[in-house]
Amino acid sequence: MMMNATGGGNFIELKNKQAEQSLSLGNLKALTIGASVRGGDKSEELLRIQGDAQAAAIRFYSEEQAEGKGLFLVVDFHTDAKDKPLTLSVPWQAIGAGEHDLLLRYGGHIVELFVDGVLIDEDWPMGSVQLENAAAQCFDGTLKATIWAYALTEEERGSLIQDKPGLESRETLYLGTEPESIQYWKPRGFNTGVGDCMPYFDGETFHVYYLFDRRGHASKWSLGAHQWAHMSTKDLKDWTHHPMAVAVTEEWEGSICTGSVLKENDVYYAFYAVRAVDGSPAQLTYAVSNDGISFTKTEAYINISNRYLLSSVRDPHVFKDEQGVYHMLVTTSLVDGVKHEGCLAHLVSSDLRNWQEEEPFIVPGYHGEPECSDYFEWNGLYYLIFSNDGLARYRYSKEPFGPWLRPAMDTIDSVQLRVPKTAAFPGGRRMVTGFLSGPGRYGGELIIRELVQEEDGSLGLKLPAEFAGLTSQVVTRQEELVSLSNLNGFSEQLLGKVEGDYELTFEAVPEHPTMFYGFSVAGDSHFKQGSDIRFEPSNRKLGVHDTVCVGFQEDEVSSIYHVKELEGRVHVEATVKEGFIDICVNGKRTFISRINREHAYLRFFAQFGTVSFHNITIRSV
């Protein structure tokens, strides 16, 4: 075995297959490992670095993942903070079998995995890598390995790929292409998602700050390690993606949690809570910026009293009232002995730096705590939004601070549109941003709605006009109406097979308020395994149900209620995509639901009545 040391002993180069080399680098807070590997066709060991205890400190390998996910390139990264390693990975299918240059860069608070110069995965460790009296071993799939006892700079990392043209094309190949529309967008990659959104309009630009998620909240040993990512627009059509606004930069930061932005005197204030890695109470703090893009953490912390459950303090929402007083609403619980009542704590300030407690803003009485609050005035009424278990509810009042009235329909969209928050938009409009959740998993696609205000002050949602007409290729237009009738049972008409994702628009006119009607999607023309999108006028309900189920089965996760005017002429806009259906009814209510099944076949149906479907149009997405 030959060991080459250059640059003051900063790296060791390993060249021989099936070779093992002793090295003593100590307990490291920074490290870089480069490896040229060949693989993608089988499970195998590639490179292992282990310490005194013969346990692998760092391990590169290929492995079949469970549930038919295929063969993955995996890196296990051990530190002395936890027994369980952090695991970075990428599907071989995404990068392609064959030869690739890997680079693992560890910089204390972050570890990153690059493939051929493309950032593929990252995680946020604690502790140190134990490499005193360690040994490095290359296996057959590794052509060469290089170890640096420090984290390469961006310039040094870039120099390693200068002779590999086409970085942008590799990013597209490995991470996927950017979609044309921001609706249903999520960061490129295979384990990424949009988390809680924090929209803000500064008078000129509409900003969407959001929690950047990897692994569905499982990063940093399930602490989340969320960071504030940022995109902005002036027209909802052209978007700019910015660098991380507020990033995890310290080991003790378990996650940069949800908050809010306020611009005052040409300074942007980003208020948020930091979840600590040691389980101590989250810290309320803020960062500042001159442009809303590059924020600097102030390291100033805002305290609240122990009348509240300090371990759950989070989600600060800050606004300014008509008198110029700043208010902060904070998710937590009132503590009364063993009794905890979820509430929004209320703090006030005259300078955004010094805060005093007021009485709780609201104690809604639901189980759990009201999260991700939002407060705004709109056309003379005041609104308060908060979420429990991800489901957003709202209250309204004629006075700035209540009393708060509950409308008959107090939810925003369905439970699958998680923690929506709003911001102003030009023309007196308000936009709503949230994310589409997945079963048992945090994070998903970005969802943008426009808020609708009814005459009685109640709220609804519609699809922003800016997202309409983005597709123009008409697949099918049904010139003749489809009329279905069966007063005692079920009637259907097959529309046929539609390839790929599509937008469906139609109008429905039911003749019996007690009937069911709607459309279905499925993987075959028998509709044995599909989804009924069912309108129920008498129940004022819209729901997504299995086409075939045992008995009468309702799914509250896939239903909305108090949907008006289902007994009259109903205009429906639906986007049918791989994994979910998004629906807007009469331009006033929206509803999104995961389906996670094939959707190529389309039919319309009626049950216990008569309905006619008009102007059926299908456009490819």
C-alpha positions in Angstrom: 0.0 0.0 0.0 1.3 3.4 -0.9 0.4 6.5 1.1 1.0 9.9 -0.5 0.8 13.0 1.7 0.9 16.4 0.2 -0.2 19.9 1.2 1.3 19.7 4.6 -0.1 16.2 5.3 -3.7 17.4 4.6 -4.7 14.3 2.6 -4.0 10.7 2.1 -4.5 9.1 -1.2 -5.5 5.4 -1.4 -5.2 3.8 -4.8 -5.1 0.0 -4.4 -8.1 -2.2 -4.6 -8.8 -4.5 -1.6 -6.1 -2.5 0.3 -6.1 -1.2 3.8 -4.2 1.7 5.2 -3.7 2.8 8.8 -4.2 6.5 9.5 -4.4 8.7 12.6 -6.4 11.9 12.0 -7.7 12.4 15.6 -11.2 13.4 16.5 -12.3 15.6 13.6 -14.8 18.5 13.2 -14.0 18.7 9.5 -13.2 16.2 6.8 -13.5 15.6 3.1 -13.4 12.2 1.3 -13.3 11.9 -2.4 -13.8 8.5 -4.1 -14.0 7.4 -7.7 -16.4 4.4 -7.8 -18.0 2.1 -10.3 -21.3 0.5 -9.4 -25.0 0.5 -9.8 -25.7 -3.2 -10.6 -25.4 -4.9 -7.2 -25.2 -4.5 -3.5 -21.5 -4.1 -2.5 -19.1 -2.5 -0.2 -17.2 0.5 -1.7 -15.1 2.2 1.0 -14.9 1.9 4.8 -13.1 4.0 7.4 -13.2 2.6 10.9 -11.8 3.6 14.2 -10.2 1.8 17.2 -13.4 -0.1 18.1 -13.5 -1.6 14.6 -16.8 0.1 14.0 -17.2 1.9 10.7 -16.9 5.6 11.2 -17.7 6.3 7.5 -19.0 3.7 5.1 -19.7 3.9 1.3 -21.8 1.1 -0.1 -24.6 0.1 -2.5 -27.7 -1.5 -1.1 -31.2 -2.6 -2.1 -33.8 -0.5 -0.3 -37.0 -1.9 1.1 -40.4 -1.6 -0.5 -39.1 -2.0 -4.0 -37.3 1.4 -4.0 -34.4 -0.1 -5.9 -30.6 0.0 -5.5 -29.2 3.0 -3.6 -25.7 4.5 -3.2 -25.4 5.0 0.5 -23.0 6.8 2.9 -23.2 6.1 6.6 -21.7 8.9 8.7 -21.0 8.2 12.4 -20.1 10.7 15.1 -19.7 10.4 18.8 -23.0 12.2 19.4 -25.3 9.3 18.6 -25.0 5.5 18.2 -27.0 5.6 15.0 -25.3 7.1 11.9 -26.6 9.8 9.7 -27.3 8.3 6.3 -26.9 10.1 3.0 -28.0 8.4 -0.2 -29.1 8.6 -3.8 -30.9 6.0 -6.1 -28.5 4.6 -8.6 -31.3 5.0 -11.1 -31.1 8.8 -10.7 -27.4 9.0 -11.4 -27.0 6.0 -13.7 -24.9 2.9 -13.3 -21.2 3.2 -14.1 -18.3 5.4 -12.9 -18.9 8.4 -10.7 -16.8 10.8 -8.6 -18.1 11.1 -5.1 -17.2 13.8 -2.6 -18.3 13.7 1.1 -17.6 17.1 2.8 -18.0 17.5 6.5 -17.8 20.9 8.1 -18.9 20.4 11.7 -22.5 21.4 11.5 -23.1 20.0 8.0 -22.2 17.0 5.9 -22.7 17.0 2.2 -22.6 14.3 -0.5 -21.7 15.4 -4.1 -21.9 13.1 -7.1 -19.9 14.4 -10.1 -20.0 17.9 -8.6 -23.8 17.8 -8.0 -25.0 18.2 -4.4 -27.2 15.1 -4.0 -27.9 14.9 -0.3 -26.9 16.5 3.0 -27.5 16.2 6.7 -26.6 18.2 9.8 -24.5 16.3 12.4 -23.4 16.9 16.0 -20.3 15.8 17.7 -17.0 14.7 16.1 -15.8 11.9 13.8 -13.5 9.5 15.7 -10.5 8.8 13.5 -7.7 8.2 16.1 -5.8 5.1 15.0 -8.3 4.6 12.2 -8.0 2.4 9.1 -9.3 3.0 5.6 -10.2 0.2 3.2 -11.1 0.4 -0.5 -13.1 -2.5 -2.0 -13.5 -3.6 -5.6 -15.9 -0.9 -6.7 -13.7 1.9 -5.6 -11.0 3.0 -8.1 -9.4 5.6 -5.9 -10.0 7.4 -2.6 -8.6 10.6 -1.2 -9.0 11.9 2.3 -8.5 15.5 3.4 -8.4 16.3 7.1 -10.4 19.5 6.6 -13.5 20.6 4.7 -12.6 21.7 1.2 -13.5 25.3 0.3 -16.0 25.9 -2.6 -13.1 27.0 -4.7 -11.1 23.8 -4.0 -14.2 21.7 -4.6 -14.8 23.4 -7.9 -11.3 22.8 -9.0 -11.8 19.1 -8.8 -14.6 19.2 -11.4 -13.1 21.8 -13.8 -12.3 19.1 -16.3 -15.8 17.7 -16.2 -18.0 19.9 -18.4 -21.7 20.0 -18.3 -22.4 20.5 -14.5 -25.8 22.1 -15.3 -26.8 19.2 -17.5 -25.7 16.7 -14.8 -27.8 18.6 -12.2 -30.8 18.3 -14.5 -30.1 14.6 -15.2 -29.6 13.7 -11.5 -32.0 16.0 -9.8 -34.7 16.4 -12.4 -36.0 19.4 -14.4 -37.7 22.4 -13.0 -41.4 22.5 -13.7 -42.9 25.3 -15.8 -45.3 26.3 -13.0 -44.5 26.9 -9.3 -47.8 25.3 -8.4 -47.1 21.8 -7.0 -43.4 22.6 -7.0 -40.8 21.1 -4.6 -37.0 21.4 -4.6 -35.3 19.2 -7.1 -33.9 15.9 -5.7 -35.3 12.6 -4.5 -35.8 13.2 -0.8 -36.7 16.9 -0.7 -40.0 18.7 0.2 -41.6 22.0 1.0 -42.5 22.4 4.6 -44.3 25.2 6.5 -44.7 28.3 4.3 -44.4 31.9 5.4 -45.5 34.2 2.7 -44.8 38.0 2.9 -45.6 40.9 0.6 -43.3 43.9 1.1 -45.3 46.3 -1.1 -43.5 45.3 -4.3 -42.5 41.7 -4.2 -44.3 38.6 -3.0 -42.0 36.4 -1.0 -42.5 32.8 -0.1 -40.2 31.7 2.7 -40.6 28.0 3.5 -39.0 25.2 5.6 -36.7 23.3 3.3 -37.1 19.6 4.2 -35.1 16.5 3.6 -36.3 13.0 4.6 -39.7 14.0 5.8 -38.5 15.6 9.1 -36.0 12.8 9.7 -32.8 14.8 9.2 -30.4 15.4 12.1 -31.7 12.2 13.9 -35.3 13.3 13.4 -34.9 16.8 14.7 -35.7 18.0 11.2 -32.8 20.4 10.6 -35.2 22.6 8.7 -33.9 25.9 7.3 -35.7 28.9 5.8 -35.5 28.7 2.0 -36.8 31.5 -0.1 -38.4 32.3 -3.5 -40.0 35.5 -4.7 -42.1 36.9 -7.6 -43.9 40.1 -8.6 -46.6 38.4 -10.8 -46.9 34.7 -9.6 -45.5 33.7 -13.0 -41.8 34.5 -13.0 -40.1 33.3 -9.8 -36.6 33.7 -8.5 -35.1 31.1 -6.2 -32.7 32.7 -3.6 -30.0 31.2 -1.3 -31.1 30.0 2.1 -32.5 32.9 4.1 -31.9 31.5 7.5 -29.8 28.4 7.6 -28.7 25.9 10.3 -25.1 27.1 11.0 -24.5 25.7 14.5 -24.5 22.2 15.9 -26.8 23.1 18.7 -29.5 24.2 16.2 -31.8 21.2 15.8 -34.1 23.1 13.4 -35.0 26.6 12.3 -38.7 26.5 12.9 -41.7 28.4 11.4 -42.1 32.1 11.9 -42.9 35.3 10.1 -41.4 38.3 8.3 -42.0 42.0 8.8 -40.4 44.9 7.0 -39.9 48.1 9.0 -37.8 51.2 8.2 -36.3 49.3 5.2 -35.2 46.4 7.4 -36.6 42.9 7.1 -37.1 41.1 10.4 -37.4 37.3 10.3 -38.8 36.0 13.6 -38.6 32.3 14.3 -37.9 29.7 17.0 -34.8 27.5 17.1 -35.3 23.9 18.3 -32.2 22.9 20.4 -30.5 19.5 20.1 -30.4 18.9 23.8 -34.1 19.0 24.4 -34.0 22.4 26.2 -36.8 24.9 25.4 -36.9 26.3 21.9 -35.4 29.8 21.6 -37.4 32.7 20.2 -35.2 34.9 18.1 -34.9 36.9 14.9 -32.6 37.6 12.0 -32.4 40.9 10.0 -31.8 41.8 6.4 -31.6 44.9 4.2 -32.9 43.1 1.1 -35.1 40.3 2.4 -32.6 37.8 0.9 -29.4 37.7 3.0 -30.3 37.5 6.7 -28.0 37.8 9.7 -28.9 36.1 12.9 -29.0 38.6 15.8 -28.5 36.0 18.5 -30.9 38.1 20.6 -33.5 36.0 22.4 -37.1 36.8 23.4 -38.2 35.3 26.7 -41.7 34.4 27.9 -42.7 33.4 31.4 -43.1 29.9 32.8 -46.9 30.3 32.9 -46.5 28.8 29.5 -45.1 25.4 28.5 -41.6 26.6 27.4 -40.7 23.3 25.7 -43.3 23.9 23.1 -42.8 27.6 22.3 -42.7 28.1 18.5 -44.2 29.7 15.4 -44.0 33.4 16.2 -46.3 35.6 14.0 -45.6 39.3 14.2 -47.8 42.1 12.9 -48.3 45.9 13.5 -51.6 47.4 14.5 -53.2 50.7 13.5 -51.6 52.5 16.5 -48.1 51.4 15.5 -47.7 48.7 18.2 -46.1 45.4 17.3 -47.8 42.1 18.3 -46.3 38.6 18.5 -48.5 35.5 18.6 -46.6 32.4 19.8 -47.7 28.8 19.8 -47.5 27.2 23.3 -49.7 26.0 26.2 -51.0 27.6 29.4 -49.7 25.6 32.4 -52.0 25.0 35.4 -50.5 22.2 37.4 -50.8 19.1 35.3 -53.4 20.8 33.0 -52.1 22.2 29.8 -54.3 24.2 27.4 -53.0 25.0 23.9 -53.0 28.7 23.2 -51.5 31.6 21.4 -49.4 33.6 23.8 -49.5 37.3 23.1 -46.5 39.7 23.3 -46.3 43.4 22.5 -43.4 45.7 21.6 -42.7 49.3 20.5 -39.4 48.5 18.9 -39.4 44.8 17.8 -36.6 44.1 20.2 -38.1 44.4 23.7 -41.3 42.4 24.3 -43.9 42.3 27.1 -46.5 39.6 27.8 -50.2 40.2 27.5 -53.0 37.8 28.3 -53.2 34.9 25.8 -54.6 35.9 22.4 -56.8 32.9 22.2 -57.3 29.5 23.9 -59.4 27.7 21.4 -60.1 24.5 23.4 -58.9 22.0 20.9 -56.6 19.1 21.8 -53.0 20.1 21.1 -51.7 23.6 20.4 -52.8 26.1 17.7 -49.8 26.2 15.3 -48.5 28.5 12.6 -50.9 31.3 13.3 -51.7 34.1 10.9 -53.5 37.5 11.5 -54.6 40.1 9.1 -57.2 42.8 8.3 -59.1 42.5 5.0 -61.8 44.9 3.9 -62.8 46.0 7.3 -62.7 42.6 9.0 -60.0 41.0 11.1 -59.0 37.3 10.6 -57.1 34.8 12.8 -55.9 31.5 11.3 -54.3 28.7 13.2 -53.8 25.0 12.6 -54.3 21.9 14.8 -52.8 18.7 13.6 -52.0 20.5 10.4 -55.7 21.4 9.7 -56.1 25.2 9.4 -59.1 26.9 11.0 -60.0 30.5 11.0 -62.0 33.0 13.1 -63.1 36.6 12.2 -64.1 39.7 14.1 -65.2 43.3 13.5 -62.7 44.4 16.1 -58.9 44.0 16.0 -58.6 41.7 19.0 -61.9 39.9 19.1 -64.3 38.6 20.2 -63.5 35.9 17.6 -66.4 34.4 15.8 -66.4 30.9 14.3 -68.0 30.6 10.8 -70.0 27.5 10.0 -67.2 26.3 7.7 -64.1 27.2 9.6 -61.4 25.2 7.8 -59.1 26.2 5.0 -59.2 23.6 2.1 -58.7 20.0 3.3 -56.6 18.6 6.1 -54.0 17.6 3.4 -53.2 21.2 2.7 -51.0 21.8 5.7 -50.6 24.9 7.8 -51.6 27.5 5.2 -50.7 31.1 5.8 -51.6 34.2 3.8 -50.1 37.5 2.5 -51.3 40.5 0.7 -51.0 40.8 -3.1 -51.5 43.8 -5.4 -55.1 44.7 -6.3 -56.4 44.1 -2.8 -55.9 40.3 -3.2 -54.6 37.8 -0.7 -52.6 34.7 -1.5 -52.4 31.5 0.6 -49.5 29.2 0.7 -49.2 25.8 2.2 -47.9 22.3 1.4 -49.5 19.0 0.3 -48.8 16.4 3.0 -48.1 12.8 2.4 -49.3 9.8 4.5 -47.3 9.7 7.7 -44.6 12.0 6.3 -43.8 15.7 6.7 -43.2 18.0 3.7 -44.5 17.8 0.1 -45.4 20.1 -2.8 -46.0 23.8 -2.6 -49.7 24.8 -3.0 -50.7 28.4 -3.7 -54.3 29.6 -3.5 -56.1 32.9 -3.6 -58.4 33.9 -0.7 -62.0 34.6 -1.5 -64.1 36.8 0.9 -67.9 36.3 0.9 -70.3 39.0 1.7 -70.9 37.6 5.2 -67.1 37.7 5.9 -66.6 34.0 5.5 -63.6 32.8 3.5 -63.1 30.5 0.6 -60.3 29.6 -1.8 -59.8 29.6 -5.5 -57.0 29.0 -8.0 -55.1 32.2 -8.9 -55.9 33.4 -12.4 -52.1 33.5 -13.1 -52.0 29.7 -13.0 -54.9 29.2 -15.5 -54.2 28.7 -19.1 -50.6 27.5 -18.6 -51.5 24.4 -20.7 -53.1 24.8 -24.1 -53.0 21.3 -25.7 -56.6 20.1 -25.7 -56.8 16.3 -25.5 -60.5 15.9 -25.5 -63.5 18.3 -25.8 -66.9 16.7 -25.3 -69.2 18.9 -27.5 -72.4 17.0 -26.6 -73.5 16.9 -23.0 -73.3 13.7 -21.0 -76.6 12.9 -19.3 -76.8 10.1 -16.7 -79.8 9.0 -14.8 -80.7 6.2 -12.3 -83.0 7.1 -9.4 -82.5 3.8 -7.7 -78.9 3.0 -8.4 -75.7 3.8 -10.2 -75.1 5.0 -13.8 -71.8 5.7 -15.5 -70.2 6.8 -18.8 -66.6 6.0 -19.7 -64.8 9.0 -21.2 -61.8 6.8 -22.1 -58.1 6.7 -21.4 -56.0 9.9 -20.8 -52.2 9.6 -21.0 -50.2 11.4 -18.4 -51.3 14.2 -16.1 -54.2 16.4 -17.2 -56.6 19.3 -16.3 -60.3 18.5 -16.4 -63.0 21.2 -16.5 -66.7 20.7 -16.8 -70.1 21.9 -15.5 -72.6 19.7 -13.8 -76.3 20.2 -13.4 -78.0 17.8 -10.9 -81.7 17.4 -10.8 -82.0 15.8 -7.3 -80.4 17.3 -4.2 -80.2 13.9 -2.5 -78.2 12.3 -5.3 -74.5 11.6 -5.6 -72.6 12.6 -8.8 -69.1 13.2 -10.0 -66.2 11.6 -11.8 -63.8 8.7 -11.2 -60.2 8.0 -12.1 -58.6 4.5 -12.1 -55.9 2.4 -13.7 -58.2 0.3 -15.8 -61.7 0.6 -17.4 -63.3 -1.6 -14.8 -62.7 0.9 -12.1 -62.1 -1.8 -9.5 -59.2 0.2 -8.0 -59.8 3.8 -8.4 -61.1 7.0 -6.8 -64.6 8.5 -6.9 -64.7 12.3 -6.7 -68.2 12.5 -5.3 -70.4 15.6 -4.9 -73.3 15.3 -2.4 -75.6 18.3 -2.6 -77.8 17.5 0.4 -74.8 17.0 2.6 -73.0 20.0 1.0 -70.0 17.7 0.8 -67.2 16.9 -1.6 -65.1 13.8 -1.0 -62.6 11.4 -2.6 -63.6 7.8 -2.0 -62.4 4.4 -3.2 -64.5 3.2 -6.1 -64.9 -0.2 -4.4 -64.9 -0.5 -0.6 -66.4 -2.7 2.1 -69.6 -1.2 3.3 -70.1 2.6 3.6 -66.7 4.1 4.1 -66.0 7.8 4.8 -62.5 9.3 4.9 -62.5 12.6 6.7 -58.9 13.2 5.5 -60.3 13.3 2.0 -63.6 15.3 2.5 -64.7 18.9 2.8 -68.1 20.1 4.0 -70.3 23.2 3.8 -69.7 23.4 0.1 -72.4 25.8 -1.2 -74.5 25.5 -4.4 -73.8 21.9 -5.2 -77.5 21.5 -6.1 -77.3 24.1 -8.9 -75.0 24.5 -11.9 -71.5 23.6 -10.6 -68.3 24.6 -12.4 -65.4 22.3 -11.6 -61.7 22.7 -12.3 -59.6 19.6 -11.5 -55.9 18.8 -11.9 -55.2 15.1 -12.0 -51.6 14.3 -11.5 -49.6 11.3 -10.4 -50.3 10.9 -6.8 -53.0 13.5 -6.2 -56.1 15.4 -7.4 -56.7 19.1 -7.0 -60.2 20.5 -7.3 -61.8 24.0 -7.4 -65.6 24.3 -7.2 -67.4 27.4 -8.5 -64.2 29.5 -8.0 -64.9 29.5 -4.2 -63.8 26.3 -2.6 -60.7 24.2 -3.2 -59.8 20.7 -2.2 -56.7 18.6 -2.7 -56.2 14.9 -1.9 -53.5 12.3 -2.4 -54.7 9.3 -4.4 -51.4 7.4 -5.0 -52.8 5.1 -7.7 -53.1 5.0 -11.5 -55.5 7.6 -13.0 -55.4 6.9 -16.8 -59.1 6.0 -17.1 -61.9 8.6 -16.6 -65.6 8.2 -16.2 -68.6 10.3 -15.0 -71.3 8.9 -12.8 -74.6 9.5 -11.2 -76.3 7.7 -8.3 -79.9 8.0 -7.0 -80.8 10.8 -9.5 -80.2 12.5 -12.8 -77.3 14.8 -13.8 -76.0 16.4 -17.0 -72.4 17.2 -17.6 -71.5 20.1 -19.9 -68.4 21.6 -21.6 -66.1 18.7 -20.7 -62.6 19.6 -21.6 -59.3 17.7 -20.9 -56.0 19.4 -21.4 -52.6 17.8 -21.0 -50.3 19.1 -18.3 
